[in-house]
Amino acid sequence: MSIEPLSWGRGSTPHDVGLTRDASGKREGQLWSAPARGANLEAVRTALTSADSLGVVITGGRGVGKSSLARAAVMDLGPDVWSLQLRSGPAGSTTPYGCLSFLLARLPQAYMGSPTAILRGITSLIRSDAAGRPCVITLDTSGSIDEMSAGVLLNVLLTGTAKIIAVAPKISDLPADFHWLLTDRRLAEVRLSNLNELQTRQVLLSLLGHRVSASLVSTYHHMVGGNPLLLKALVTEQQLSGNLVLSDSVWTLRDKVVLDGAASLDDIVRSRWSRETPETREVIEMLSCARRVELSRLTAIYRADVVADMEDGGLLEIDASDHRWVSLREKYIGDVVRTWLSIARRRELRSVLLGGTEPDPAGMTVEELMAFAAWTHECEADLSPALALAAADAAVQLFDPRFALTYAEMLRRTDGEWVAGQRQKAAAYLQLDMPVQAMAALEDISQPELDGLDVEEYAHVIAAKSHVMMWLPDAAARVPDLMAEARQRLEQAPNRTGWPGPAAAAANRVELTEFEYGAFVGDYAAIIPALEKASDPALNPDTGHRMNAAILLMTALAMTGREMDALSVMRQLGGQISDASHIVGLRERYTKEAYLVLLIAGQWRRCIDLLGPQATDEPHSLPFRSAATELAAGIAYVYSGRGAAALDPLISAAAQLELQPVQAALRCAYAAIALAHAQTGNAAQARKYLGKLQRTSGKSSFIAESMAEFCALVAGRWLGDPDAVAGLKQSARRDMDAGRFTLAGINLLAATVNGSDADFRLLEEIAGHRQGPLAEISRLIAVGTRTKDAKTLLAGGELAATLELDAVEARCMALAVDFARQDGDSLTARTAQARLDILAATVANLPIVPSSGSPLLTSRERQIARLAGRGASNRDIALEMGVSVRTVEGHLYQVFTKLGVTSRGDLTGLV
């Protein structure tokens, strides 16, 4: 893509094409993309410092950072290298000595008699300017080099006067003489491509100087395809528009990316636009509005050879689905071109594509519905009621509540879809954490309208109303009464038949709502029998109802101590989800509940895997989901004891949630950040976020509030707050009384870091009501601590290691060290101490420190212990480390004391 609109005046006139400078000069503003090019920079450095190499050629498309990499490589060589910059403009091939004209002007007249004399003169001038220092020439080519310049440069290289960094889009843009240097490997080639998502993140960090949210990285990367130049232009435009904001030291997006008025990107697109044919421009206009079109439809409107040429030129991409959807490869082109088109032109293109008939929403995917609705909205045309409702439903599914409200507002009260539209409006308000407005939308449905609904739509309205009431503190307790009222009406409905009759479907929807309410308030034990019946294929032929019930069942089983049963249900459902992909929102609900099951079963690593990158057809939709994903990843890390790893995703999630609240998730974020800081020993920041948590109100589900309370109380325990320990114990007893044995065990395990015998007996009792390795770890800790049995604790630590629960393992090992030393069991003490020593690398703040002596070896003690364990004498160790023999003796005494060993031979394998 052309960058000329951003660089007018550079390289167009001979007297401006050359520039000399010392390599020590800092030009940081031009090196913003260098952090993502570490491997490429090393390859360039190797080529420039190798004795057999004449230099390097950096190739790649426009805007990938070739010149930036070349500058970074020269700066990396330091002040002892003389740097000479040459530039060949578009007219360079027709002007003799074009890129060397500024050097030519400095030559005495005596050297101007022949090309040979000029060659010798320029070579001597370069040597004189370098003054004995190595010289590196940077040749930046945007056009071909004339033969005279090529001959001089070749002589400079072959005589050892300088080495070269040549920058060109392709090798073929360089003189022919350079080709045989590449073939003979006298020149190396470093080929740059667009950035991947990780490199995009590194560049954004370099550009912005603070943390960046995952949604920001993903959105910008997909919009510009990883092109660094476009990325920088996009960042600048979004900062100026106020959409890219710094929230709590994290850069994130306030809303969707809109490129209207983006001057720099507009210039870039216009530059490319000017070189395209009229047919190509029309296809670009069509795809910029429609987002994607079936290949067969596009070729029916435009010639197939035009579409094929655009694909070959990298303008289009065609997916591998049965529909063969065609879209613009570089999404930002469509975003910019769309802003150029008048309303009349947009309507004209829409009419051409549709051929006078609107599509049937029943045959469209949610992504197709969103694209079509957006196009219609941009044309200021009206959607049919059926399409408006379908688009609102699709927007809710894709977590785009603002568009859902826009489409729902298109429905008039006289439309048959109006009541369903009110449901979608309520769902959108709920996503925006506005339950009062959501309830107002549902209460706008009058009683006569409600009475006139068919049983299925009535059941959906009741379900929507109950979901909203759950989030209203004053209304949540009335949900059971609403369910009873709905059941009574359904029982009186005429033509009551079995499944798949409307009355049976409506009854199933009401029953599922009752299950959802039970889970919302944490009454898991009570709903398990009904869930088991509803999820049984032999008893329930309604696939959607059955699978939704099974998803809730696996969570209920996990909460009530049946973790292994829950994991079994999860595995079974995982194999069935694809076959039921037509059920709206099923996969998303499964993922959410599977995360909870894995989290409370102690399998945090699988939680992270579950939250891996998800493909999306609309990468720059509003980033609500990114905040939820980062929050979930951060919570998984803090539950595992990895506070340092948790901070980045948690702080990023909190920054996004502060701008766009989502159903009280901000409380979970603040509590988890407080715990992460406490785990890393940062008490001031932990207290700061606990304060934020106290100032943030909001109603949430039982499990969300339970997680926030757990994180806050454990953070308080790390900070030494005695009330936090009491709070954890109260939560454990409350959960135990309600049959939530898993949560009770987790709370009590955290509360008993310094527990009493009664606490450990209760922990052991709770473990007896549970399944799986986390329950066994709790039992071993309870028994081992109460009986002061080091071997039992060692077994608990080994089991914790299999789940990578480092903080729990460290707790077991610290206690095992103390109890083993008290019993005189030096072997167990040495083993536990060695494991504890290793855990110091990942557990910054130990939950328990052994009371007998210092718990960990210092780095010098570890070094001396390793040497001694290999048989080195004290004198040899002293000579190698540059210390006195007495110092070595003192350190060895500390090592023997800490590890409980009596000879050097015992050190082998411990450090």
Number of C-alpha atoms within 10 A of each C-alpha: 15 17 18 14 15 15 10 9 11 13 23 16 17 19 15 16 22 20 14 13 10 16 23 16 10 12 12 11 9 14 20 23 27 23 19 22 19 12 10 17 20 13 16 24 19 15 24 24 13 10 9 11 18 25 29 26 26 24 22 18 17 19 21 23 26 26 22 17 27 25 22 25 21 26 20 15 17 13 14 14 19 25 28 22 19 23 26 28 23 15 17 25 19 12 17 15 23 26 31 23 19 18 17 18 10 11 15 10 9 10 16 14 9 9 13 12 13 21 21 14 21 20 20 15 16 18 18 11 14 20 11 12 16 15 23 24 23 24 23 23 22 19 18 19 27 20 19 18 22 22 17 20 24 17 16 23 19 12 11 11 20 26 25 25 28 25 25 24 22 13 19 11 16 20 17 12 13 20 15 12 16 17 10 10 15 18 24 22 18 18 16 17 17 20 23 14 18 14 21 25 23 19 24 26 19 17 17 14 12 14 21 25 26 22 25 22 21 19 21 25 25 20 22 22 20 22 24 25 21 24 25 20 18 23 17 17 21 18 13 12 16 12 17 21 19 19 20 15 14 21 24 25 26 20 16 14 20 16 21 16 13 18 15 18 27 21 17 21 20 16 17 14 18 10 11 13 10 11 13 18 15 14 20 24 21 25 23 24 25 23 23 21 19 16 17 13 14 19 15 11 11 14 11 14 10 15 20 13 13 18 17 11 9 11 18 21 17 17 13 9 7 7 13 15 18 22 25 21 18 18 20 23 25 23 20 23 22 22 16 13 15 12 12 11 14 22 19 13 19 19 13 12 18 11 9 9 8 13 12 11 17 10 9 13 13 20 18 19 24 25 18 24 25 18 20 18 14 15 20 13 12 14 18 13 19 17 23 25 28 28 29 34 30 24 25 24 19 20 20 23 26 18 21 29 22 16 27 28 17 17 24 13 13 8 12 12 18 21 27 21 30 28 27 31 30 30 30 28 23 21 21 20 20 19 23 15 17 26 25 15 20 23 12 11 16 11 9 8 11 15 11 11 13 13 22 20 17 23 26 17 22 23 25 20 22 25 23 25 22 22 23 18 11 9 12 17 13 12 21 15 10 18 20 13 12 19 17 11 14 20 11 10 13 9 9 13 11 11 15 11 12 18 23 18 20 23 19 21 20 26 21 20 22 20 22 22 24 20 21 19 15 21 20 26 17 15 19 21 11 13 23 16 15 24 23 14 12 8 11 16 15 16 13 19 19 21 23 23 23 24 25 26 28 29 28 27 22 28 28 25 27 21 27 18 16 27 20 12 18 23 13 12 19 15 9 12 15 12 9 13 11 12 15 14 13 17 18 11 14 21 17 16 18 26 24 20 25 23 22 21 26 23 22 25 17 16 22 20 11 17 16 11 10 7 7 10 8 14 17 20 17 22 24 22 16 20 28 22 22 26 29 25 26 29 32 28 26 24 24 21 25 24 29 19 17 26 23 20 27 32 26 28 31 27 26 32 22 14 14 20 18 19 20 19 23 27 29 26 31 28 28 37 33 33 38 29 24 26 26 21 18 15 17 13 16 27 19 14 21 24 14 16 22 12 9 12 11 14 17 20 16 15 16 17 17 18 19 22 21 25 26 29 28 25 26 23 23 25 19 11 13 12 12 21 24 15 20 25 21 16 23 27 21 15 21 18 11 16 20 27 29 28 27 28 31 24 26 27 25 21 23 19 17 11 16 13 14 11 18 23 15 19 26 22 16 25 25 15 17 22 20 16 19 24 26 19 25 25 26 25 31 29 20 23 24 16 13 19 19 28 21 21 29 27 20 28 28 19 19 23 15 12 19 19 23 22 26 28 28 29 21 30 33 28 25 32 33 23 25 23 18 14 13 12 15 17 16 21 29 23 20 28 28 22 21 27 21 15 18 17 8 17 21 17 18 22 20 17 19 20 12 14 13 14 21 21 22 14 9 12 18 18 16 23 25 19 19 21 19 13 15 15 15 19 15 15 22 18 12 11 13 9 12 13 16 12 12 22 16 11 20 20 14 16 22 17 14 21 28 24 17 13 12 18 12 15 23 15 11 18 19
